[in-house]
């Protein structure tokens, strides 16, 4: 399982890590948040990006971080892709 977090460019901090099976699921999850009008990400999508932070082995409980967070997608691109901008 992979570990992801959304980075806030304005605050310069990562949000709470989330555990998901694939990049596709992580992107879909962010796309759903972008569609929620009351979410901070929906209000300011240009400020947020999703990163992969590492992996989690469910059998051993071991967390293995990446040396550097790996960029996945910008939230604003999910609005542009769906034509909702």
HTML snippet that shows the backbone in 3Dmol.js (N, CA, C, O; Angstrom):
<script src="https://3Dmol.org/build/3Dmol-min.js"></script>
<div id="view" style="width:600px;height:400px;position:relative"></div>
<script>
const pdb = `
ATOM      1  N   UNK A   1       0.852  -1.167   0.000  1.00  0.00           N
ATOM      2  CA  UNK A   1       0.000   0.000   0.000  1.00  0.00           C
ATOM      3  C   UNK A   1       0.897   1.228   0.000  1.00  0.00           C
ATOM      4  O   UNK A   1       1.959   1.234   0.622  1.00  0.00           O
ATOM      5  N   UNK A   2       0.460   2.269  -0.705  1.00  0.00           N
ATOM      6  CA  UNK A   2       1.258   3.495  -0.785  1.00  0.00           C
ATOM      7  C   UNK A   2       0.728   4.560   0.185  1.00  0.00           C
ATOM      8  O   UNK A   2      -0.432   4.526   0.596  1.00  0.00           O
ATOM      9  N   UNK A   3       1.595   5.489   0.531  1.00  0.00           N
ATOM     10  CA  UNK A   3       1.248   6.588   1.427  1.00  0.00           C
ATOM     11  C   UNK A   3       1.277   7.882   0.615  1.00  0.00           C
ATOM     12  O   UNK A   3       2.253   8.167  -0.078  1.00  0.00           O
ATOM     13  N   UNK A   4       0.201   8.658   0.706  1.00  0.00           N
ATOM     14  CA  UNK A   4       0.076   9.912  -0.029  1.00  0.00           C
ATOM     15  C   UNK A   4      -0.276  11.044   0.924  1.00  0.00           C
ATOM     16  O   UNK A   4      -0.797  10.811   2.014  1.00  0.00           O
ATOM     17  N   UNK A   5       0.014  12.273   0.505  1.00  0.00           N
ATOM     18  CA  UNK A   5      -0.430  13.452   1.238  1.00  0.00           C
ATOM     19  C   UNK A   5      -0.573  14.605   0.252  1.00  0.00           C
ATOM     20  O   UNK A   5       0.112  14.669  -0.769  1.00  0.00           O
ATOM     21  N   UNK A   6      -1.479  15.507   0.589  1.00  0.00           N
ATOM     22  CA  UNK A   6      -1.681  16.719  -0.204  1.00  0.00           C
ATOM     23  C   UNK A   6      -0.805  17.810   0.398  1.00  0.00           C
ATOM     24  O   UNK A   6      -0.800  18.024   1.610  1.00  0.00           O
ATOM     25  N   UNK A   7      -0.061  18.499  -0.473  1.00  0.00           N
ATOM     26  CA  UNK A   7       0.803  19.604  -0.042  1.00  0.00           C
ATOM     27  C   UNK A   7       0.097  20.918  -0.326  1.00  0.00           C
ATOM     28  O   UNK A   7      -0.430  21.121  -1.420  1.00  0.00           O
ATOM     29  N   UNK A   8       0.084  21.813   0.656  1.00  0.00           N
ATOM     30  CA  UNK A   8      -0.503  23.147   0.536  1.00  0.00           C
ATOM     31  C   UNK A   8       0.630  24.134   0.260  1.00  0.00           C
ATOM     32  O   UNK A   8       1.441  24.424   1.139  1.00  0.00           O
ATOM     33  N   UNK A   9       0.675  24.643  -0.967  1.00  0.00           N
ATOM     34  CA  UNK A   9       1.750  25.561  -1.365  1.00  0.00           C
ATOM     35  C   UNK A   9       1.757  26.850  -0.548  1.00  0.00           C
ATOM     36  O   UNK A   9       2.829  27.388  -0.271  1.00  0.00           O
ATOM     37  N   UNK A  10       0.594  27.356  -0.157  1.00  0.00           N
ATOM     38  CA  UNK A  10       0.542  28.608   0.598  1.00  0.00           C
ATOM     39  C   UNK A  10       1.015  28.404   2.042  1.00  0.00           C
ATOM     40  O   UNK A  10       1.784  29.213   2.561  1.00  0.00           O
ATOM     41  N   UNK A  11       0.567  27.344   2.678  1.00  0.00           N
ATOM     42  CA  UNK A  11       0.955  27.075   4.069  1.00  0.00           C
ATOM     43  C   UNK A  11       2.320  26.406   4.159  1.00  0.00           C
ATOM     44  O   UNK A  11       2.957  26.425   5.213  1.00  0.00           O
ATOM     45  N   UNK A  12       2.778  25.802   3.028  1.00  0.00           N
ATOM     46  CA  UNK A  12       4.062  25.097   2.955  1.00  0.00           C
ATOM     47  C   UNK A  12       4.095  23.891   3.895  1.00  0.00           C
ATOM     48  O   UNK A  12       5.107  23.624   4.543  1.00  0.00           O
ATOM     49  N   UNK A  13       2.974  23.168   3.961  1.00  0.00           N
ATOM     50  CA  UNK A  13       2.883  21.965   4.797  1.00  0.00           C
ATOM     51  C   UNK A  13       2.123  20.864   4.056  1.00  0.00           C
ATOM     52  O   UNK A  13       1.311  21.125   3.168  1.00  0.00           O
ATOM     53  N   UNK A  14       2.418  19.620   4.455  1.00  0.00           N
ATOM     54  CA  UNK A  14       1.683  18.456   3.962  1.00  0.00           C
ATOM     55  C   UNK A  14       0.506  18.196   4.884  1.00  0.00           C
ATOM     56  O   UNK A  14       0.594  18.414   6.092  1.00  0.00           O
ATOM     57  N   UNK A  15      -0.593  17.731   4.312  1.00  0.00           N
ATOM     58  CA  UNK A  15      -1.750  17.327   5.097  1.00  0.00           C
ATOM     59  C   UNK A  15      -1.530  15.940   5.703  1.00  0.00           C
ATOM     60  O   UNK A  15      -0.465  15.341   5.556  1.00  0.00           O
ATOM     61  N   UNK A  16      -2.541  15.459   6.371  1.00  0.00           N
ATOM     62  CA  UNK A  16      -2.500  14.138   6.998  1.00  0.00           C
ATOM     63  C   UNK A  16      -2.289  13.054   5.949  1.00  0.00           C
ATOM     64  O   UNK A  16      -3.000  13.032   4.944  1.00  0.00           O
ATOM     65  N   UNK A  17      -1.338  12.161   6.154  1.00  0.00           N
ATOM     66  CA  UNK A  17      -1.109  11.086   5.185  1.00  0.00           C
ATOM     67  C   UNK A  17      -2.334  10.187   5.023  1.00  0.00           C
ATOM     68  O   UNK A  17      -3.107   9.971   5.956  1.00  0.00           O
ATOM     69  N   UNK A  18      -2.478   9.675   3.808  1.00  0.00           N
ATOM     70  CA  UNK A  18      -3.553   8.748   3.474  1.00  0.00           C
ATOM     71  C   UNK A  18      -2.931   7.505   2.859  1.00  0.00           C
ATOM     72  O   UNK A  18      -1.940   7.591   2.134  1.00  0.00           O
ATOM     73  N   UNK A  19      -3.505   6.375   3.145  1.00  0.00           N
ATOM     74  CA  UNK A  19      -3.004   5.093   2.656  1.00  0.00           C
ATOM     75  C   UNK A  19      -3.946   4.576   1.573  1.00  0.00           C
ATOM     76  O   UNK A  19      -5.134   4.369   1.818  1.00  0.00           O
ATOM     77  N   UNK A  20      -3.399   4.367   0.360  1.00  0.00           N
ATOM     78  CA  UNK A  20      -4.200   3.890  -0.766  1.00  0.00           C
ATOM     79  C   UNK A  20      -3.398   2.887  -1.578  1.00  0.00           C
ATOM     80  O   UNK A  20      -2.168   2.865  -1.527  1.00  0.00           O
ATOM     81  N   UNK A  21      -4.110   2.061  -2.322  1.00  0.00           N
ATOM     82  CA  UNK A  21      -3.448   0.996  -3.073  1.00  0.00           C
ATOM     83  C   UNK A  21      -2.672   1.482  -4.287  1.00  0.00           C
ATOM     84  O   UNK A  21      -1.588   0.971  -4.567  1.00  0.00           O
ATOM     85  N   UNK A  22      -3.207   2.462  -5.017  1.00  0.00           N
ATOM     86  CA  UNK A  22      -2.587   2.862  -6.280  1.00  0.00           C
ATOM     87  C   UNK A  22      -2.633   4.377  -6.480  1.00  0.00           C
ATOM     88  O   UNK A  22      -3.386   5.088  -5.813  1.00  0.00           O
ATOM     89  N   UNK A  23      -1.811   4.848  -7.413  1.00  0.00           N
ATOM     90  CA  UNK A  23      -1.838   6.267  -7.790  1.00  0.00           C
ATOM     91  C   UNK A  23      -3.218   6.648  -8.312  1.00  0.00           C
ATOM     92  O   UNK A  23      -3.717   7.733  -8.014  1.00  0.00           O
ATOM     93  N   UNK A  24      -3.831   5.769  -9.084  1.00  0.00           N
ATOM     94  CA  UNK A  24      -5.149   6.047  -9.646  1.00  0.00           C
ATOM     95  C   UNK A  24      -6.199   6.305  -8.581  1.00  0.00           C
ATOM     96  O   UNK A  24      -7.025   7.206  -8.724  1.00  0.00           O
ATOM     97  N   UNK A  25      -6.171   5.528  -7.527  1.00  0.00           N
ATOM     98  CA  UNK A  25      -7.118   5.738  -6.426  1.00  0.00           C
ATOM     99  C   UNK A  25      -6.830   7.064  -5.731  1.00  0.00           C
ATOM    100  O   UNK A  25      -7.756   7.786  -5.365  1.00  0.00           O
ATOM    101  N   UNK A  26      -5.560   7.385  -5.549  1.00  0.00           N
ATOM    102  CA  UNK A  26      -5.192   8.658  -4.921  1.00  0.00           C
ATOM    103  C   UNK A  26      -5.679   9.839  -5.757  1.00  0.00           C
ATOM    104  O   UNK A  26      -6.203  10.814  -5.218  1.00  0.00           O
ATOM    105  N   UNK A  27      -5.506   9.749  -7.059  1.00  0.00           N
ATOM    106  CA  UNK A  27      -5.952  10.826  -7.949  1.00  0.00           C
ATOM    107  C   UNK A  27      -7.470  10.947  -7.914  1.00  0.00           C
ATOM    108  O   UNK A  27      -8.001  12.056  -7.857  1.00  0.00           O
ATOM    109  N   UNK A  28      -8.169   9.821  -7.946  1.00  0.00           N
ATOM    110  CA  UNK A  28      -9.633   9.846  -7.894  1.00  0.00           C
ATOM    111  C   UNK A  28     -10.111  10.461  -6.582  1.00  0.00           C
ATOM    112  O   UNK A  28     -11.074  11.227  -6.574  1.00  0.00           O
ATOM    113  N   UNK A  29      -9.452  10.135  -5.481  1.00  0.00           N
ATOM    114  CA  UNK A  29      -9.816  10.695  -4.180  1.00  0.00           C
ATOM    115  C   UNK A  29      -9.648  12.212  -4.170  1.00  0.00           C
ATOM    116  O   UNK A  29     -10.514  12.935  -3.676  1.00  0.00           O
ATOM    117  N   UNK A  30      -8.534  12.687  -4.716  1.00  0.00           N
ATOM    118  CA  UNK A  30      -8.317  14.133  -4.799  1.00  0.00           C
ATOM    119  C   UNK A  30      -9.352  14.774  -5.718  1.00  0.00           C
ATOM    120  O   UNK A  30      -9.855  15.855  -5.415  1.00  0.00           O
ATOM    121  N   UNK A  31      -9.675  14.130  -6.828  1.00  0.00           N
ATOM    122  CA  UNK A  31     -10.690  14.654  -7.760  1.00  0.00           C
ATOM    123  C   UNK A  31     -12.035  14.801  -7.058  1.00  0.00           C
ATOM    124  O   UNK A  31     -12.753  15.772  -7.296  1.00  0.00           O
ATOM    125  N   UNK A  32     -12.381  13.855  -6.200  1.00  0.00           N
ATOM    126  CA  UNK A  32     -13.636  13.948  -5.451  1.00  0.00           C
ATOM    127  C   UNK A  32     -13.627  15.139  -4.500  1.00  0.00           C
ATOM    128  O   UNK A  32     -14.637  15.828  -4.361  1.00  0.00           O
ATOM    129  N   UNK A  33     -12.494  15.387  -3.844  1.00  0.00           N
ATOM    130  CA  UNK A  33     -12.390  16.528  -2.922  1.00  0.00           C
ATOM    131  C   UNK A  33     -12.485  17.843  -3.689  1.00  0.00           C
ATOM    132  O   UNK A  33     -13.090  18.800  -3.205  1.00  0.00           O
ATOM    133  N   UNK A  34     -11.900  17.897  -4.868  1.00  0.00           N
ATOM    134  CA  UNK A  34     -11.947  19.109  -5.696  1.00  0.00           C
ATOM    135  C   UNK A  34     -13.384  19.453  -6.079  1.00  0.00           C
ATOM    136  O   UNK A  34     -13.700  20.623  -6.299  1.00  0.00           O
ATOM    137  N   UNK A  35     -14.247  18.459  -6.160  1.00  0.00           N
ATOM    138  CA  UNK A  35     -15.650  18.675  -6.534  1.00  0.00           C
ATOM    139  C   UNK A  35     -16.539  19.091  -5.366  1.00  0.00           C
ATOM    140  O   UNK A  35     -17.684  19.491  -5.572  1.00  0.00           O
ATOM    141  N   UNK A  36     -16.019  18.999  -4.138  1.00  0.00           N
ATOM    142  CA  UNK A  36     -16.785  19.375  -2.947  1.00  0.00           C
ATOM    143  C   UNK A  36     -16.653  20.886  -2.720  1.00  0.00           C
ATOM    144  O   UNK A  36     -15.600  21.347  -2.279  1.00  0.00           O
ATOM    145  N   UNK A  37     -17.697  21.657  -3.012  1.00  0.00           N
ATOM    146  CA  UNK A  37     -17.595  23.124  -2.934  1.00  0.00           C
ATOM    147  C   UNK A  37     -17.142  23.667  -1.581  1.00  0.00           C
ATOM    148  O   UNK A  37     -16.544  24.742  -1.524  1.00  0.00           O
ATOM    149  N   UNK A  38     -17.410  22.955  -0.506  1.00  0.00           N
ATOM    150  CA  UNK A  38     -17.047  23.462   0.815  1.00  0.00           C
ATOM    151  C   UNK A  38     -15.600  23.149   1.209  1.00  0.00           C
ATOM    152  O   UNK A  38     -15.129  23.643   2.233  1.00  0.00           O
ATOM    153  N   UNK A  39     -14.886  22.341   0.418  1.00  0.00           N
ATOM    154  CA  UNK A  39     -13.519  21.988   0.790  1.00  0.00           C
ATOM    155  C   UNK A  39     -12.531  23.114   0.460  1.00  0.00           C
ATOM    156  O   UNK A  39     -12.714  23.852  -0.508  1.00  0.00           O
ATOM    157  N   UNK A  40     -11.509  23.227   1.262  1.00  0.00           N
ATOM    158  CA  UNK A  40     -10.459  24.223   1.035  1.00  0.00           C
ATOM    159  C   UNK A  40      -9.789  23.974  -0.309  1.00  0.00           C
ATOM    160  O   UNK A  40      -9.435  24.920  -1.013  1.00  0.00           O
ATOM    161  N   UNK A  41      -9.615  22.709  -0.666  1.00  0.00           N
ATOM    162  CA  UNK A  41      -8.971  22.370  -1.938  1.00  0.00           C
ATOM    163  C   UNK A  41      -9.831  22.833  -3.110  1.00  0.00           C
ATOM    164  O   UNK A  41      -9.298  23.329  -4.102  1.00  0.00           O
ATOM    165  N   UNK A  42     -11.138  22.683  -3.015  1.00  0.00           N
ATOM    166  CA  UNK A  42     -12.034  23.147  -4.086  1.00  0.00           C
ATOM    167  C   UNK A  42     -12.018  24.669  -4.200  1.00  0.00           C
ATOM    168  O   UNK A  42     -12.130  25.215  -5.298  1.00  0.00           O
ATOM    169  N   UNK A  43     -11.881  25.342  -3.084  1.00  0.00           N
ATOM    170  CA  UNK A  43     -11.874  26.812  -3.079  1.00  0.00           C
ATOM    171  C   UNK A  43     -10.573  27.385  -3.625  1.00  0.00           C
ATOM    172  O   UNK A  43     -10.568  28.479  -4.188  1.00  0.00           O
ATOM    173  N   UNK A  44      -9.468  26.658  -3.465  1.00  0.00           N
ATOM    174  CA  UNK A  44      -8.152  27.143  -3.883  1.00  0.00           C
ATOM    175  C   UNK A  44      -7.345  26.016  -4.537  1.00  0.00           C
ATOM    176  O   UNK A  44      -6.253  25.704  -4.063  1.00  0.00           O
ATOM    177  N   UNK A  45      -7.843  25.405  -5.599  1.00  0.00           N
ATOM    178  CA  UNK A  45      -7.174  24.230  -6.171  1.00  0.00           C
ATOM    179  C   UNK A  45      -5.763  24.504  -6.683  1.00  0.00           C
ATOM    180  O   UNK A  45      -4.952  23.582  -6.770  1.00  0.00           O
ATOM    181  N   UNK A  46      -5.463  25.738  -7.016  1.00  0.00           N
ATOM    182  CA  UNK A  46      -4.125  26.074  -7.512  1.00  0.00           C
ATOM    183  C   UNK A  46      -3.070  25.976  -6.413  1.00  0.00           C
ATOM    184  O   UNK A  46      -1.874  25.985  -6.705  1.00  0.00           O
ATOM    185  N   UNK A  47      -3.495  25.883  -5.158  1.00  0.00           N
ATOM    186  CA  UNK A  47      -2.569  25.836  -4.023  1.00  0.00           C
ATOM    187  C   UNK A  47      -2.201  24.422  -3.574  1.00  0.00           C
ATOM    188  O   UNK A  47      -1.358  24.265  -2.690  1.00  0.00           O
ATOM    189  N   UNK A  48      -2.812  23.389  -4.162  1.00  0.00           N
ATOM    190  CA  UNK A  48      -2.666  22.041  -3.632  1.00  0.00           C
ATOM    191  C   UNK A  48      -2.169  21.043  -4.669  1.00  0.00           C
ATOM    192  O   UNK A  48      -2.553  21.097  -5.837  1.00  0.00           O
ATOM    193  N   UNK A  49      -1.308  20.131  -4.223  1.00  0.00           N
ATOM    194  CA  UNK A  49      -0.780  19.044  -5.061  1.00  0.00           C
ATOM    195  C   UNK A  49      -0.700  17.767  -4.236  1.00  0.00           C
ATOM    196  O   UNK A  49      -0.488  17.809  -3.024  1.00  0.00           O
ATOM    197  N   UNK A  50      -0.872  16.634  -4.905  1.00  0.00           N
ATOM    198  CA  UNK A  50      -0.784  15.318  -4.256  1.00  0.00           C
ATOM    199  C   UNK A  50       0.618  14.757  -4.470  1.00  0.00           C
ATOM    200  O   UNK A  50       1.173  14.830  -5.567  1.00  0.00           O
ATOM    201  N   UNK A  51       1.179  14.192  -3.395  1.00  0.00           N
ATOM    202  CA  UNK A  51       2.502  13.571  -3.434  1.00  0.00           C
ATOM    203  C   UNK A  51       2.438  12.167  -2.838  1.00  0.00           C
ATOM    204  O   UNK A  51       1.650  11.898  -1.931  1.00  0.00           O
ATOM    205  N   UNK A  52       3.275  11.282  -3.361  1.00  0.00           N
ATOM    206  CA  UNK A  52       3.486   9.987  -2.741  1.00  0.00           C
ATOM    207  C   UNK A  52       4.634  10.144  -1.750  1.00  0.00           C
ATOM    208  O   UNK A  52       5.670  10.722  -2.077  1.00  0.00           O
ATOM    209  N   UNK A  53       4.444   9.626  -0.538  1.00  0.00           N
ATOM    210  CA  UNK A  53       5.452   9.772   0.514  1.00  0.00           C
ATOM    211  C   UNK A  53       6.235   8.492   0.788  1.00  0.00           C
ATOM    212  O   UNK A  53       7.353   8.541   1.301  1.00  0.00           O
ATOM    213  N   UNK A  54       5.645   7.342   0.446  1.00  0.00           N
ATOM    214  CA  UNK A  54       6.317   6.082   0.744  1.00  0.00           C
ATOM    215  C   UNK A  54       5.354   4.921   0.627  1.00  0.00           C
ATOM    216  O   UNK A  54       4.350   4.986  -0.082  1.00  0.00           O
ATOM    217  N   UNK A  55       5.686   3.848   1.346  1.00  0.00           N
ATOM    218  CA  UNK A  55       4.833   2.664   1.295  1.00  0.00           C
ATOM    219  C   UNK A  55       4.642   2.089   2.693  1.00  0.00           C
ATOM    220  O   UNK A  55       5.407   2.365   3.617  1.00  0.00           O
ATOM    221  N   UNK A  56       3.601   1.287   2.812  1.00  0.00           N
ATOM    222  CA  UNK A  56       3.239   0.652   4.074  1.00  0.00           C
ATOM    223  C   UNK A  56       2.999  -0.825   3.809  1.00  0.00           C
ATOM    224  O   UNK A  56       2.185  -1.180   2.956  1.00  0.00           O
ATOM    225  N   UNK A  57       3.694  -1.677   4.527  1.00  0.00           N
ATOM    226  CA  UNK A  57       3.527  -3.124   4.403  1.00  0.00           C
ATOM    227  C   UNK A  57       2.517  -3.574   5.460  1.00  0.00           C
ATOM    228  O   UNK A  57       2.801  -3.552   6.658  1.00  0.00           O
ATOM    229  N   UNK A  58       1.354  -3.974   5.001  1.00  0.00           N
ATOM    230  CA  UNK A  58       0.280  -4.359   5.921  1.00  0.00           C
ATOM    231  C   UNK A  58       0.624  -5.608   6.739  1.00  0.00           C
ATOM    232  O   UNK A  58       0.142  -5.760   7.862  1.00  0.00           O
ATOM    233  N   UNK A  59       1.434  -6.481   6.200  1.00  0.00           N
ATOM    234  CA  UNK A  59       1.778  -7.716   6.905  1.00  0.00           C
ATOM    235  C   UNK A  59       2.752  -7.471   8.061  1.00  0.00           C
ATOM    236  O   UNK A  59       2.628  -8.073   9.128  1.00  0.00           O
ATOM    237  N   UNK A  60       3.723  -6.579   7.834  1.00  0.00           N
ATOM    238  CA  UNK A  60       4.747  -6.347   8.854  1.00  0.00           C
ATOM    239  C   UNK A  60       4.532  -5.064   9.658  1.00  0.00           C
ATOM    240  O   UNK A  60       5.112  -4.889  10.730  1.00  0.00           O
ATOM    241  N   UNK A  61       3.692  -4.168   9.129  1.00  0.00           N
ATOM    242  CA  UNK A  61       3.496  -2.871   9.779  1.00  0.00           C
ATOM    243  C   UNK A  61       4.613  -1.885   9.481  1.00  0.00           C
ATOM    244  O   UNK A  61       4.640  -0.793  10.049  1.00  0.00           O
ATOM    245  N   UNK A  62       5.530  -2.251   8.601  1.00  0.00           N
ATOM    246  CA  UNK A  62       6.692  -1.418   8.295  1.00  0.00           C
ATOM    247  C   UNK A  62       6.308  -0.293   7.323  1.00  0.00           C
ATOM    248  O   UNK A  62       5.664  -0.524   6.300  1.00  0.00           O
ATOM    249  N   UNK A  63       6.717   0.909   7.670  1.00  0.00           N
ATOM    250  CA  UNK A  63       6.557   2.073   6.799  1.00  0.00           C
ATOM    251  C   UNK A  63       7.917   2.396   6.202  1.00  0.00           C
ATOM    252  O   UNK A  63       8.907   2.531   6.922  1.00  0.00           O
ATOM    253  N   UNK A  64       7.958   2.518   4.874  1.00  0.00           N
ATOM    254  CA  UNK A  64       9.197   2.831   4.176  1.00  0.00           C
ATOM    255  C   UNK A  64       9.012   4.151   3.434  1.00  0.00           C
ATOM    256  O   UNK A  64       8.302   4.200   2.429  1.00  0.00           O
ATOM    257  N   UNK A  65       9.645   5.223   3.919  1.00  0.00           N
ATOM    258  CA  UNK A  65       9.485   6.515   3.243  1.00  0.00           C
ATOM    259  C   UNK A  65      10.315   6.580   1.966  1.00  0.00           C
ATOM    260  O   UNK A  65      11.345   5.917   1.843  1.00  0.00           O
ATOM    261  N   UNK A  66       9.850   7.392   1.018  1.00  0.00           N
ATOM    262  CA  UNK A  66      10.682   7.726  -0.132  1.00  0.00           C
ATOM    263  C   UNK A  66      11.744   8.707   0.345  1.00  0.00           C
ATOM    264  O   UNK A  66      11.540   9.411   1.334  1.00  0.00           O
ATOM    265  N   UNK A  67      12.859   8.756  -0.340  1.00  0.00           N
ATOM    266  CA  UNK A  67      13.898   9.713   0.032  1.00  0.00           C
ATOM    267  C   UNK A  67      13.370  11.144  -0.078  1.00  0.00           C
ATOM    268  O   UNK A  67      13.656  11.991   0.768  1.00  0.00           O
ATOM    269  N   UNK A  68      12.597  11.399  -1.134  1.00  0.00           N
ATOM    270  CA  UNK A  68      11.941  12.690  -1.346  1.00  0.00           C
ATOM    271  C   UNK A  68      10.513  12.423  -1.800  1.00  0.00           C
ATOM    272  O   UNK A  68      10.286  11.496  -2.578  1.00  0.00           O
ATOM    273  N   UNK A  69       9.537  13.214  -1.333  1.00  0.00           N
ATOM    274  CA  UNK A  69       8.169  13.022  -1.807  1.00  0.00           C
ATOM    275  C   UNK A  69       8.114  13.098  -3.336  1.00  0.00           C
ATOM    276  O   UNK A  69       8.794  13.918  -3.953  1.00  0.00           O
ATOM    277  N   UNK A  70       7.293  12.229  -3.932  1.00  0.00           N
ATOM    278  CA  UNK A  70       7.175  12.155  -5.390  1.00  0.00           C
ATOM    279  C   UNK A  70       5.884  12.836  -5.830  1.00  0.00           C
ATOM    280  O   UNK A  70       4.790  12.430  -5.439  1.00  0.00           O
ATOM    281  N   UNK A  71       6.027  13.883  -6.655  1.00  0.00           N
ATOM    282  CA  UNK A  71       4.864  14.606  -7.169  1.00  0.00           C
ATOM    283  C   UNK A  71       3.962  13.666  -7.953  1.00  0.00           C
ATOM    284  O   UNK A  71       4.438  12.843  -8.735  1.00  0.00           O
ATOM    285  N   UNK A  72       2.644  13.792  -7.736  1.00  0.00           N
ATOM    286  CA  UNK A  72       1.676  12.976  -8.456  1.00  0.00           C
ATOM    287  C   UNK A  72       0.800  13.832  -9.375  1.00  0.00           C
ATOM    288  O   UNK A  72       0.735  13.583 -10.579  1.00  0.00           O
ATOM    289  N   UNK A  73       0.122  14.844  -8.807  1.00  0.00           N
ATOM    290  CA  UNK A  73      -0.776  15.665  -9.626  1.00  0.00           C
ATOM    291  C   UNK A  73      -1.144  16.947  -8.879  1.00  0.00           C
ATOM    292  O   UNK A  73      -1.206  16.967  -7.650  1.00  0.00           O
ATOM    293  N   UNK A  74      -1.385  18.007  -9.635  1.00  0.00           N
ATOM    294  CA  UNK A  74      -1.885  19.264  -9.060  1.00  0.00           C
ATOM    295  C   UNK A  74      -3.408  19.214  -9.044  1.00  0.00           C
ATOM    296  O   UNK A  74      -4.020  18.728  -9.996  1.00  0.00           O
ATOM    297  N   UNK A  75      -4.016  19.702  -7.992  1.00  0.00           N
ATOM    298  CA  UNK A  75      -5.468  19.686  -7.866  1.00  0.00           C
ATOM    299  C   UNK A  75      -6.129  20.479  -8.981  1.00  0.00           C
ATOM    300  O   UNK A  75      -7.166  20.069  -9.502  1.00  0.00           O
ATOM    301  N   UNK A  76      -5.544  21.604  -9.350  1.00  0.00           N
ATOM    302  CA  UNK A  76      -6.148  22.446 -10.383  1.00  0.00           C
ATOM    303  C   UNK A  76      -6.242  21.713 -11.718  1.00  0.00           C
ATOM    304  O   UNK A  76      -7.153  21.986 -12.501  1.00  0.00           O
ATOM    305  N   UNK A  77      -5.333  20.798 -11.994  1.00  0.00           N
ATOM    306  CA  UNK A  77      -5.386  20.066 -13.258  1.00  0.00           C
ATOM    307  C   UNK A  77      -6.600  19.144 -13.318  1.00  0.00           C
ATOM    308  O   UNK A  77      -7.067  18.813 -14.408  1.00  0.00           O
ATOM    309  N   UNK A  78      -7.107  18.733 -12.184  1.00  0.00           N
ATOM    310  CA  UNK A  78      -8.296  17.885 -12.164  1.00  0.00           C
ATOM    311  C   UNK A  78      -9.548  18.666 -12.547  1.00  0.00           C
ATOM    312  O   UNK A  78     -10.484  18.099 -13.112  1.00  0.00           O
ATOM    313  N   UNK A  79      -9.572  19.949 -12.247  1.00  0.00           N
ATOM    314  CA  UNK A  79     -10.683  20.801 -12.663  1.00  0.00           C
ATOM    315  C   UNK A  79     -10.590  21.036 -14.164  1.00  0.00           C
ATOM    316  O   UNK A  79     -11.590  20.938 -14.875  1.00  0.00           O
ATOM    317  N   UNK A  80      -9.405  21.342 -14.640  1.00  0.00           N
ATOM    318  CA  UNK A  80      -9.207  21.619 -16.069  1.00  0.00           C
ATOM    319  C   UNK A  80      -9.539  20.394 -16.907  1.00  0.00           C
ATOM    320  O   UNK A  80     -10.137  20.518 -17.976  1.00  0.00           O
ATOM    321  N   UNK A  81      -9.150  19.188 -16.423  1.00  0.00           N
ATOM    322  CA  UNK A  81      -9.407  17.948 -17.167  1.00  0.00           C
ATOM    323  C   UNK A  81     -10.888  17.672 -17.308  1.00  0.00           C
ATOM    324  O   UNK A  81     -11.323  17.169 -18.344  1.00  0.00           O
ATOM    325  N   UNK A  82     -11.681  17.993 -16.280  1.00  0.00           N
ATOM    326  CA  UNK A  82     -13.106  17.681 -16.332  1.00  0.00           C
ATOM    327  C   UNK A  82     -13.919  18.797 -16.968  1.00  0.00           C
ATOM    328  O   UNK A  82     -15.126  18.655 -17.158  1.00  0.00           O
ATOM    329  N   UNK A  83     -13.261  19.915 -17.302  1.00  0.00           N
ATOM    330  CA  UNK A  83     -13.973  21.014 -17.939  1.00  0.00           C
ATOM    331  C   UNK A  83     -14.828  21.821 -16.989  1.00  0.00           C
ATOM    332  O   UNK A  83     -15.737  22.525 -17.428  1.00  0.00           O
ATOM    333  N   UNK A  84     -14.558  21.736 -15.699  1.00  0.00           N
ATOM    334  CA  UNK A  84     -15.367  22.447 -14.697  1.00  0.00           C
ATOM    335  C   UNK A  84     -14.806  23.806 -14.335  1.00  0.00           C
ATOM    336  O   UNK A  84     -15.327  24.451 -13.425  1.00  0.00           O
ATOM    337  N   UNK A  85     -13.789  24.256 -14.992  1.00  0.00           N
ATOM    338  CA  UNK A  85     -13.173  25.525 -14.601  1.00  0.00           C
ATOM    339  C   UNK A  85     -13.970  26.699 -15.108  1.00  0.00           C
ATOM    340  O   UNK A  85     -13.595  27.847 -14.870  1.00  0.00           O
TER     341      UNK A  85
END
`;
const viewer = $3Dmol.createViewer("view");
viewer.addModel(pdb, "pdb");
viewer.setStyle({}, {cartoon: {color: "spectrum"}});
viewer.zoomTo();
viewer.render();
</script>
